Amino acid sequence: MPVFYLMPEFFTKQILKNYFTQIQQILADLILKFAINISACICLNLLIPIAIGSVKKLCESLFSSLNQKLMSNHLMKKLSYLKPIFNFITIGLLITTLSRIFLFFLFKERVVETPNFWYIFPIGLRMDLILLCYLSFLPAVLITFLPNKWLKFTNTFLVIYSFLFLFLILFVELASPDFVKQYDTRPNKIFLDYLIYPKEVVGMLLKSYLTSIMVTFLILGVVIYFAFKKGKKYFHTISTEYKFKLMIFPLVAFLLFFGARSSLVSKRPINASNAVFSTDQLTNTLGLNSFYTVAFAAYSIKNEGNTKMYGKMDQAEAIARVKKYMIAGPNDFKDAEIPFLHIQQPDSVIQKPYNLVIFLQESLGAEYVGILGGKPLTPEFDKLSKEGTLFTNLYCTGTRSVRGIEAVVTGFLPSPSESVVKLGNSQQGFFTLADALKQKEYDTSFIYGGMANFDNMASFFNGNGFSDIVDQTDFESDGNKYAFKGTWGYSDEDLVTKANQYFKSKGDKPFFSLMFSTSNHEPFEYPAGRIKPYDKKPATVNNAMKYADFSIGKFFEMAKKEAYFKNTIFIVIADHNTRTYGKNLVPINKFHIPAFIMGPGVAKGAVYDRLASQIDIPPTLLGYLGLPFETPMVGRNLTKLDPKVQGRSIMQFNDINAFRVENQVVIMQPNLKPLQFEIKNDTTLIPVKLNEDLAKDALAHVITAGNLYKESKYKLRAKK
């Protein structure tokens, strides 16, 4: 891929060429002066006032020198009314380029492993210009078409508009390093999700990212200072002959359109797909800018369930391809309007149905579980797993709690859209285990130490079969004394104490409950004196995982003393890993999660070591309960799966979908041809020739998920 191909064509135009040539000549000297000034500030403990002065001098020197040299040209003098646009693009490029350089050095050790890693810089310049040209179009129109008598209004608008967007660009770039460390990609829809819950997020940030916050606000403060002091100088236009502006506008519009589209030879405008040049997702995203990725995420919300970016397939073919991975036979499906509705028979028939308790563990990846070859942080989990069936080759479907809830509680296929927990059309009448069990006269509940409205959980659960929601407000109002309340709510040992009391109160009535932990979530808070720390520093992920394990042990210690224990199926399972990152397009090893099932009828000391997906867990659990259930789930009851049938897992990583069958995985990226890899030890992906039939199966599962949601066909039949 030659560098000149990556550059926008308008870059060769003489005016802009002269402009940016001057930038190159001036920047080196000015940045050096700025660095010296900042260093002196730090040494003198006068960072804030002198840093502001240094930034001030830098910007004044840059733009004064630049504009003086440019204005020496007669044509440029006539074009000086466009100075606000030139300055907007220049400052925007300065922000995004410096941020990209910083991110490169921050993740250099990994990025340089990618061949031609330096592509991120020309690609990044191209993507930055696309963004800035889009944003510059409205100011260009106003500058051109509003008459000179509107000059005061135009200048006021230009200052506000320019600093607003430059501020936002700077803000998301400043937030990017910590976000990338956590999620292995630039800010995306997850970033927007967190903005919805300021209380929890602010608490987490203050405790885990205080230094980053202080630096961010210092820099943003400098920007606000300049907005008030220098906005007029850099973003005011001047009175210019109206006819001249009208004559020049077609050229300006063409250049901005050319820059925003970045190509006239391609049928489609350049987009994020053009930044993909390696198999390392992180390296690819460094070629973008964070404002673009966040804006695209916001724009994509309106395309919930859109699967066309992966390809097209007839709905009937998609359904048939998904059905061939199910246990149910062609004659088992009961309703043409609900394509996957079938009767799941119990593993064994019993007189009294068993209770079901799902203890969902926040962020407990397999790498933290000793019995799975991870760190020795889970002695209680390891011991308890021997009292039931341990799953050693189980993979989650996504990287967020709502995706884990979606898989474990509904069995729904992962898709590129948001989890159904948060989508509008699934807030009522969407299948859940609670929905199915409630029809069998089970008491159904969700028990959580935090606020149940987080991530829209309360709304989804209320509308889909959960009769009772117990959350932080119930802890605070019941008059009991609890061990610890942190940023995300009450501690895990408080959660298990509350749950045990709740289950005792149900008597002989069958119940289903989803328990959801919080303590092993950043900022990793837990009560002191409960564990022997793994790390010296208390608030670490390792210590939090160890405390979560302590709470698991405490729960079963209490439960075993109660009457409900002998009549209950328990599962302890993770929602996802704490961090999902890696050099591969999909870091498969980071999707590996632990789970064990114990209770009456569950084989003790058994190990299920075949490949399985999180969506296989709900049908497996139903099989233990001793009742037949009508269900639309496409997952498999693993206890009834023929040993000859190949294992399968499905993983959604941002907008990338991975469909794995044994050691072969098909990876689908938006608007790109699918890729196939052979998997070695979950960490090494070896490119192989694409199996077209397997690729169609992968596409079928994504398309089916989208269609089921859009057409409201993932449900039970209405009661007669």
C-alpha positions in Angstrom: 0.0 0.0 0.0 2.0 3.1 -1.2 1.8 6.2 1.0 0.6 8.5 -1.8 -2.5 6.3 -2.2 -3.4 7.2 1.4 -3.2 10.9 0.9 -6.3 12.9 -0.2 -6.1 14.2 -3.7 -6.8 17.8 -2.8 -3.6 17.8 -0.8 -1.7 18.5 -4.0 -3.5 21.8 -4.6 -1.2 24.7 -4.5 -2.9 26.8 -1.9 -3.0 24.1 0.8 0.4 22.9 -0.2 1.8 26.3 0.6 -0.1 26.5 3.8 1.0 23.2 5.2 4.6 23.6 4.0 4.8 26.6 6.2 3.5 24.6 9.2 6.2 22.0 8.7 8.9 24.7 8.7 7.6 26.4 11.9 6.4 23.5 14.1 9.7 21.9 15.0 11.1 25.1 16.5 7.9 26.0 18.3 7.3 22.6 19.8 10.9 22.6 21.1 10.4 26.0 22.7 7.1 24.7 24.3 8.7 21.6 25.7 11.5 23.6 27.3 9.0 26.0 28.9 6.9 23.1 30.2 10.0 21.4 31.7 11.0 24.7 33.4 7.4 24.9 34.8 7.6 21.5 36.4 11.0 22.2 38.0 9.7 25.5 39.5 6.4 24.0 40.7 4.5 26.6 38.8 2.9 24.3 36.3 -0.5 25.9 35.9 0.2 29.6 35.4 3.3 29.2 33.4 2.0 26.3 31.3 -0.9 28.5 30.3 1.6 31.1 29.3 3.7 28.6 27.4 0.7 27.3 25.5 -0.3 30.9 24.8 3.1 31.7 23.4 3.2 28.5 21.3 -0.2 29.2 19.7 0.5 32.9 19.2 3.9 32.2 17.6 2.5 29.4 15.4 -0.4 31.2 14.0 1.2 34.7 13.8 4.2 33.3 11.9 2.0 31.2 9.7 -0.5 33.9 8.8 2.3 36.5 8.2 4.0 34.2 5.8 0.8 33.3 4.0 -0.4 36.8 3.7 2.8 37.8 1.9 1.1 36.2 -1.1 -1.4 38.4 -2.9 -3.9 35.6 -3.5 -3.7 34.5 0.0 -4.5 38.0 1.2 -7.7 37.9 -0.8 -8.4 34.5 0.7 -7.8 35.6 4.3 -11.5 35.6 5.0 -11.1 31.8 5.0 -8.6 32.0 7.9 -11.1 30.6 10.5 -11.4 27.4 8.4 -7.6 27.1 7.8 -7.0 27.6 11.6 -9.8 25.1 12.5 -8.3 22.4 10.3 -4.8 23.1 11.5 -5.6 23.0 15.2 -7.7 19.9 14.7 -4.8 18.2 12.9 -2.5 19.2 15.6 -4.7 17.7 18.3 -5.4 14.4 16.6 -1.8 13.9 15.3 -0.2 14.6 18.7 -2.7 12.2 20.3 -1.9 9.5 17.7 1.8 9.9 18.3 1.2 9.6 22.1 -0.9 6.5 21.7 1.7 5.0 19.4 4.4 5.4 22.0 2.1 4.2 24.7 1.4 1.0 22.9 4.6 0.9 20.9 5.7 -2.5 22.1 2.6 -4.1 20.6 2.1 -1.9 17.6 5.6 -2.4 16.1 4.9 -6.1 15.8 2.5 -5.3 12.9 4.2 -5.1 9.5 4.0 -1.6 8.0 2.7 -0.3 11.4 3.7 3.2 10.2 0.6 3.2 8.0 -1.3 4.5 11.0 0.1 8.0 10.4 -0.8 8.6 6.8 -4.0 6.7 7.3 -4.6 8.8 10.4 -3.9 12.0 8.6 -6.4 11.0 5.9 -9.1 10.1 8.5 -8.5 13.3 10.4 -8.9 15.4 7.3 -12.2 13.6 6.5 -13.5 14.6 9.9 -12.3 18.2 9.8 -13.6 18.8 6.3 -17.0 17.6 7.3 -17.0 19.9 10.3 -15.7 22.8 8.2 -18.5 22.8 5.6 -21.1 24.7 7.7 -18.7 27.5 8.6 -17.6 27.7 4.9 -21.3 28.2 3.9 -22.0 30.9 6.5 -18.8 32.8 5.7 -19.6 32.7 2.0 -23.3 33.4 1.8 -24.1 35.6 4.8 -23.7 39.3 3.8 -21.2 41.5 5.4 -23.8 43.2 7.6 -24.1 39.8 9.4 -20.4 39.8 10.1 -20.8 40.2 13.9 -23.2 37.2 14.0 -21.0 35.1 11.7 -17.9 35.8 13.9 -19.7 34.9 17.1 -20.9 31.7 15.6 -17.5 30.8 14.2 -15.8 31.2 17.6 -18.4 29.2 19.4 -18.6 26.5 16.7 -14.9 26.1 16.3 -14.0 25.9 20.0 -17.0 23.6 20.7 -15.8 21.0 18.2 -12.2 21.4 19.0 -13.0 21.1 22.7 -14.9 17.8 22.0 -12.1 16.5 19.7 -9.6 17.2 22.4 -11.8 15.8 25.2 -12.2 12.4 23.5 -8.6 12.2 22.6 -7.6 12.9 26.2 -9.9 10.2 27.3 -8.6 7.7 24.7 -5.4 6.4 26.5 -7.2 5.0 29.5 -10.1 3.8 27.4 -7.8 1.9 25.0 -6.0 0.4 28.0 -9.4 -1.0 29.2 -11.1 -2.0 26.0 -8.3 -2.4 23.4 -10.0 0.0 21.0 -10.7 3.7 20.7 -13.8 5.2 22.4 -17.0 3.7 20.9 -20.5 3.1 22.0 -19.3 1.9 25.4 -18.0 5.4 25.9 -21.5 6.8 25.3 -23.0 4.2 27.6 -20.9 5.3 30.5 -21.9 8.9 30.0 -25.5 7.9 30.9 -24.5 6.8 34.4 -22.5 9.7 35.8 -22.7 8.7 39.5 -21.1 5.3 39.1 -18.7 6.3 36.4 -17.5 9.4 38.2 -16.9 7.4 41.3 -14.9 4.8 39.4 -12.9 7.5 37.6 -12.0 9.4 40.7 -10.7 6.3 42.4 -8.9 4.6 39.4 -8.0 7.4 37.1 -7.5 10.5 39.3 -4.1 11.5 37.7 -5.6 11.2 34.2 -8.6 13.3 35.2 -6.3 16.0 36.7 -4.2 16.2 33.5 -7.3 16.2 31.4 -8.9 19.1 33.2 -5.6 21.1 33.3 -5.4 20.8 29.5 -9.1 21.6 29.0 -8.7 24.5 31.3 -5.9 25.9 29.1 -8.2 25.4 26.1 -11.1 27.3 27.7 -8.6 30.1 28.6 -7.7 30.4 25.0 -11.3 30.3 23.9 -12.0 33.5 25.8 -8.7 35.2 25.2 -7.8 34.4 21.6 -11.0 33.2 19.9 -11.5 36.4 18.0 -7.9 36.4 16.7 -8.0 32.9 15.2 -11.7 32.4 14.3 -13.0 35.8 13.1 -13.5 36.3 9.4 -13.2 39.7 7.7 -15.3 41.7 5.4 -14.7 40.6 1.8 -16.3 41.4 -1.6 -19.4 39.3 -1.8 -19.0 38.5 -5.5 -15.4 37.2 -4.9 -16.7 34.9 -2.1 -19.4 33.5 -4.4 -16.9 33.0 -7.1 -14.5 31.1 -4.8 -17.1 29.1 -3.0 -17.4 26.3 -5.7 -13.6 25.7 -5.3 -13.9 25.7 -1.4 -16.9 23.4 -1.5 -15.2 21.1 -3.9 -12.0 20.9 -1.8 -14.0 20.3 1.4 -16.2 17.7 -0.3 -13.1 16.1 -1.8 -11.5 16.1 1.6 -14.6 14.6 3.4 -15.0 11.9 0.8 -11.2 11.5 0.4 -11.6 9.9 -3.0 -13.3 10.5 -6.4 -12.3 7.1 -7.8 -14.0 4.9 -5.2 -17.8 4.3 -5.5 -18.1 4.8 -1.7 -16.6 7.5 0.5 -13.6 6.5 2.6 -14.7 5.1 6.0 -13.3 3.2 8.9 -12.9 0.1 6.9 -10.2 1.8 4.9 -8.1 2.0 8.1 -7.9 -1.8 8.3 -4.5 -2.9 7.2 -3.6 -5.5 9.8 -5.0 -8.3 11.9 -4.4 -6.3 15.1 -7.6 -4.4 16.0 -5.8 -1.9 18.2 -3.3 -1.0 15.6 -6.1 -0.5 13.1 -8.0 1.8 15.4 -4.9 4.0 15.9 -5.4 5.1 12.3 -8.7 6.6 13.2 -9.5 9.4 15.6 -11.7 9.2 18.7 -14.2 11.8 17.7 -14.9 9.9 14.6 -15.3 6.5 16.4 -17.7 8.1 19.0 -19.7 10.0 16.4 -20.0 6.8 14.3 -21.2 4.9 17.4 -23.8 7.5 18.1 -24.9 7.5 14.4 -25.1 3.7 14.4 -27.6 3.6 17.2 -30.3 4.2 14.7 -29.2 1.1 12.9 -30.0 -1.3 15.7 -29.9 -4.8 14.4 -28.4 -3.9 11.1 -26.4 -6.8 9.7 -26.0 -5.7 6.1 -22.4 -4.6 6.8 -21.4 -8.3 7.0 -23.3 -9.4 3.9 -26.8 -10.5 2.7 -28.6 -13.8 2.9 -32.1 -15.0 2.4 -33.9 -15.3 5.7 -35.1 -18.8 5.0 -31.5 -19.9 4.3 -30.2 -18.2 7.4 -32.8 -19.9 9.6 -32.0 -23.3 8.0 -28.3 -22.8 8.6 -28.8 -21.9 12.3 -31.1 -24.9 12.8 -28.5 -27.4 11.7 -26.4 -26.4 14.8 -29.3 -27.1 17.2 -30.3 -30.4 18.8 -33.9 -30.1 17.9 -35.0 -31.9 14.7 -37.1 -30.5 11.8 -40.3 -31.9 13.3 -39.8 -30.3 16.7 -40.5 -26.7 15.7 -44.0 -25.7 16.7 -44.8 -22.3 15.2 -44.0 -20.9 11.8 -44.2 -17.4 13.1 -41.6 -18.1 15.8 -39.0 -20.0 13.7 -37.0 -21.5 16.5 -39.8 -22.3 19.0 -39.6 -25.9 20.1 -40.2 -28.1 23.2 -37.1 -28.9 25.2 -37.6 -32.1 27.1 -36.0 -32.5 30.6 -33.0 -34.7 31.2 -35.1 -36.6 33.7 -38.7 -36.3 35.0 -39.1 -35.5 38.7 -42.1 -35.0 40.9 -41.1 -31.6 42.3 -39.2 -29.2 40.0 -35.9 -27.9 41.1 -35.1 -24.3 41.9 -32.6 -22.5 39.8 -30.0 -19.9 40.9 -27.6 -18.2 38.5 -24.7 -16.5 40.3 -23.3 -14.2 37.5 -19.7 -13.1 38.2 -18.6 -9.7 37.0 -15.5 -9.9 34.9 -14.2 -13.2 36.1 -12.1 -14.4 33.1 -10.6 -17.9 33.0 -7.1 -16.3 33.5 -8.0 -15.6 37.1 -9.2 -19.1 37.9 -6.7 -21.5 39.2 -8.4 -24.8 38.2 -8.5 -23.5 34.6 -4.8 -22.8 34.6 -5.0 -19.2 35.6 -3.7 -17.3 38.6 -4.3 -19.0 42.0 -7.0 -16.6 43.0 -10.1 -18.9 43.3 -9.6 -21.6 45.9 -13.4 -21.6 46.7 -14.4 -21.8 43.1 -11.9 -24.6 42.4 -13.1 -26.6 45.4 -16.8 -26.1 44.7 -16.5 -27.0 41.0 -15.5 -30.6 42.1 -18.9 -30.9 43.7 -20.6 -30.6 40.3 -19.7 -30.2 36.6 -16.9 -27.9 35.6 -16.9 -26.3 32.1 -13.3 -25.9 31.0 -13.8 -24.8 27.4 -16.6 -22.2 27.6 -16.6 -18.9 25.8 -18.6 -15.7 26.5 -20.3 -13.9 23.6 -19.1 -10.4 24.3 -17.2 -7.9 26.4 -19.9 -6.2 28.4 -22.1 -7.3 31.3 -25.3 -6.7 29.3 -24.0 -9.1 26.6 -23.3 -11.7 29.3 -26.8 -11.2 30.7 -28.2 -11.5 27.2 -26.5 -14.8 26.7 -27.1 -16.4 30.1 -30.6 -15.2 30.7 -32.1 -15.2 27.2 -29.8 -17.5 25.1 -29.9 -14.9 22.4 -27.3 -14.8 19.6 -24.8 -11.9 19.8 -25.1 -9.3 17.1 -23.3 -6.1 16.1 -26.1 -4.1 17.6 -26.4 -3.3 21.3 -27.4 -6.1 23.7 -31.1 -6.7 23.8 -31.0 -5.7 27.4 -30.8 -2.1 26.2 -32.7 -2.2 22.9 -36.2 -0.6 22.7 -38.1 -3.5 21.0 -37.0 -6.1 23.6 -38.2 -4.4 26.8 -41.4 -6.5 26.7 -42.4 -9.8 25.3 -38.8 -11.0 24.8 -37.9 -14.5 25.9 -36.0 -15.0 29.1 -35.5 -17.9 31.5 -37.6 -16.0 33.9 -40.4 -15.7 31.4 -40.4 -19.5 30.8 -40.2 -20.4 34.5 -42.8 -17.9 35.5 -45.2 -19.8 33.2 -44.4 -22.9 35.3 -45.4 -20.9 38.5 -41.9 -20.2 39.6 -41.1 -17.1 41.7 -38.6 -15.1 39.7 -36.1 -12.5 40.9 -33.0 -10.4 40.2 -30.7 -9.6 43.2 -28.0 -7.0 42.8 -25.9 -5.0 45.2 -25.9 -1.9 43.0 -28.7 0.1 41.3 -30.7 -2.1 39.0 -31.4 0.8 36.6 -27.7 0.6 35.5 -27.4 -0.5 31.9 -31.2 -0.6 31.7 -31.4 -3.9 33.6 -34.4 -3.1 35.7 -36.5 -2.1 32.7 -35.6 -5.3 30.8 -36.1 -7.6 33.7 -39.4 -6.0 34.7 -40.8 -6.4 31.2 -39.6 -9.9 30.7 -40.6 -12.2 33.5 -38.8 -11.1 36.6 -41.4 -10.6 39.4 -39.1 -9.2 42.0 -36.0 -6.9 41.7 -33.8 -6.5 44.8 -31.1 -3.9 44.5 -29.2 -1.2 46.5 -32.3 0.6 47.7 -33.6 -2.6 49.4 -30.3 -3.1 51.2 -30.5 0.5 52.5 -34.1 0.2 53.6 -34.2 -3.3 55.3 -32.6 -2.1 58.6 -29.8 -4.7 58.5 -26.1 -3.9 58.9 -23.9 -4.8 55.9 -20.2 -5.1 55.5 -19.3 -2.6 52.8 -20.8 -0.2 50.3 -18.5 0.9 47.4 -18.8 2.8 44.1 -20.9 0.2 42.4 -23.0 -0.7 45.5 -22.9 -3.2 48.3 -20.1 -5.8 48.4 -20.4 -9.4 47.2 -20.6 -10.8 50.7 -23.5 -8.5 51.4 -25.1 -9.7 48.1 -24.9 -13.3 49.1 -26.1 -12.7 52.6 -29.2 -10.9 51.2 -29.8 -13.6 48.6 -29.6 -16.4 51.2 -32.2 -14.6 53.3 -34.4 -14.1 50.3 -34.2 -17.7 49.2 -35.0 -18.9 52.8 -38.2 -16.8 52.7 -39.6 -18.6 49.6 -40.4 -21.8 51.5 -41.6 -24.6 49.3 -42.5 -22.5 46.3 -40.1 -23.1 43.3 -37.9 -20.1 42.5 -35.5 -18.8 39.9 -33.0 -16.0 40.7 -30.3 -14.2 39.0 -27.6 -12.9 41.3 -25.1 -10.4 39.9 -21.8 -9.5 41.6 -20.1 -6.0 41.7 -17.0 -6.2 43.8 -14.7 -7.4 41.0 -15.4 -4.3 38.9 -13.0 -1.4 38.7 -12.1 0.4 41.0 -11.9 -3.0 42.8 -13.3 -2.1 46.3 -14.0 -4.6 49.0 -14.0 -4.8 52.8 -10.7 -5.2 54.5 -9.6 -8.2 56.4 -11.4 -10.8 54.3 -8.6 -12.2 52.1 -4.9 -12.6 52.1 -4.0 -10.1 49.4 -2.4 -11.4 46.2 -0.9 -8.0 45.4 0.5 -5.6 48.0 -1.7 -2.7 46.7 -5.2 -3.5 47.9 -7.3 -2.1 45.0 -6.2 -4.4 42.2 -8.0 -6.7 39.9 -6.2 -9.7 41.4 -7.3 -8.9 44.9 -10.8 -8.1 43.8 -11.1 -11.5 42.1 -9.8 -13.2 45.2 -12.5 -11.4 47.3 -15.2 -12.3 44.7 -14.1 -15.9 45.2 -14.3 -15.5 49.0 -17.9 -14.4 48.6 -18.7 -17.4 46.4 -17.4 -19.6 49.1 -19.4 -17.7 51.8 -22.6 -18.0 49.8 -22.4 -21.8 49.5 -21.3 -22.1 53.1 -24.6 -20.4 54.1 -26.8 -22.1 51.4 -25.7 -25.6 52.4 -27.2 -25.0 55.9 -30.6 -24.2 54.4 -33.5 -26.4 53.3 -33.6 -25.0 49.8 -30.1 -26.1 49.0 -30.9 -29.8 48.4 -33.6 -28.8 45.9 -31.7 -26.2 43.9 -29.6 -26.2 40.7 -26.8 -23.6 41.1 -24.5 -22.2 38.4 -21.6 -19.9 39.0 -20.5 -18.3 35.7 -18.8 -15.1 34.4 -20.4 -12.5 32.3 -17.1 -11.7 30.5 -13.4 -11.1 31.2 -12.2 -7.9 33.0 -10.3 -6.8 29.9 -10.6 -8.0 26.4 -7.5 -7.1 24.3 -4.9 -8.7 22.2 -3.0 -8.5 18.9 -5.5 -10.6 17.0 -8.7 -9.2 15.4 -10.6 -11.2 18.0 -8.6 -12.0 21.2 -10.2 -15.4 21.6 -8.3 -16.3 24.8 -9.9 -13.3 26.5 -13.4 -14.7 25.9 -12.6 -17.9 27.9 -14.7 -17.9 31.0 -15.3 -20.3 34.0 -18.5 -22.0 35.0 -19.7 -24.9 37.1 -23.1 -26.3 37.8 -24.0 -28.2 41.0 -27.1 -29.6 42.5 -29.4 -32.6 42.4 -28.9 -34.7 39.3 -25.7 -32.9 38.3 -22.7 -35.2 37.9 -20.2 -34.7 40.7 -16.5 -34.3 39.8 -17.4 -34.2 36.1 -15.6 -32.0 33.6 -17.1 -30.8 30.3 -14.1 -30.0 28.2 -15.7 -29.7 24.8 -16.0 -26.3 23.1 -19.2 -24.5 24.2 -20.8 -21.1 24.0 -22.4 -19.0 26.7 -25.7 -19.3 24.8 -25.6 -23.1 25.4 -25.9 -22.5 29.2 -29.6 -21.6 29.5 -30.9 -24.7 27.6 -28.5 -26.8 29.6 -29.9 -25.4 32.9 -33.5 -26.0 31.8 -32.6 -29.6 31.1 -31.8 -30.1 34.8 -35.1 -28.8 36.2 -37.3 -31.8 35.5 -39.9 -30.1 33.4 -40.5 -29.7 29.6 -40.2 -26.1 28.4 -41.3 -24.3 25.3 -38.3 -22.2 24.2 -37.0 -20.3 21.1 -33.4 -20.7 22.2 -30.9 -21.9 19.5 -28.3 -22.9 22.0 -27.6 -26.6 22.9 -28.4 -28.6 26.0 -24.8 -29.7 26.5 -25.7 -32.8 28.5 -27.6 -34.1 25.5 -25.2 -33.2 22.8 -23.9 -36.0 20.7 -20.2 -36.5 21.2 -19.7 -36.6 17.5 -21.2 -33.1 17.1 -18.5 -30.4 16.8 -18.3 -27.7 19.5 -19.2 -24.1 18.5 -18.9 -20.7 20.0 -19.8 -17.2 18.9 -18.1 -14.0 20.0 -18.9 -10.3 19.3 -15.9 -8.0 19.7 -16.9 -4.4 19.1 -18.2 -4.6 15.5 -16.3 -7.8 14.7 -18.1 -11.2 14.8 -16.2 -14.4 15.3 -17.9 -17.8 14.6 -15.8 -20.7 15.8 -16.2 -24.4 15.1 -13.6 -26.5 17.0 -10.2 -25.0 15.9 -11.5 -23.0 12.9 -12.9 -19.5 13.2 -14.5 -17.2 10.6 -14.1 -13.5 11.4 -16.4 -11.0 9.9 -15.6 -7.3 9.8 -17.9 -4.6 8.5 -17.9 -4.2 4.7 -14.9 -6.6 4.3 -14.6 -10.1 3.0 -14.7 -12.7 5.8 -11.4 -14.2 7.0 -10.7 -17.7 8.3 -8.1 -18.8 10.8 -6.9 -22.0 12.4 -6.7 -21.5 16.2 -3.6 -22.6 18.2 -4.0 -22.5 22.0 -6.5 -19.6 21.7 -3.7 -17.1 21.2 -2.3 -17.8 17.7 -4.5 -17.4 14.6 -3.0 -18.9 11.4 -4.7 -17.7 8.2 -6.2 -20.4 6.1 -8.3 -20.6 3.0 -11.9 -19.5 3.6 -14.4 -22.3 3.8 -17.3 -20.7 2.0 -19.9 -22.9 3.7 -18.6 -22.1 7.1 -18.6 -18.4 6.3 -22.2 -18.7 5.3 -23.0 -20.4 8.6 -21.3 -17.5 10.4 -23.3 -14.9 8.4 -26.5 -16.8 9.0 -26.2 -16.6 12.8 -25.6 -12.8 12.7 -28.4 -12.2 10.2 -30.8 -14.4 12.2 -30.1 -12.4 15.4 -30.9 -9.2 13.6 -34.1 -10.5 12.0 -35.4 -12.1 15.3 -35.0 -8.8 17.0 -36.4 -6.6 14.3 -39.4 -8.8 13.7 -40.1 -9.6 17.4 -39.8 -13.4 16.8 -37.8 -14.3 19.8 -40.6 -15.0 22.3 -43.0 -17.5 23.6 -46.5 -17.9 22.2 -49.2 -15.8 23.9 -51.1 -17.5 26.6 -54.6 -18.7 25.6 
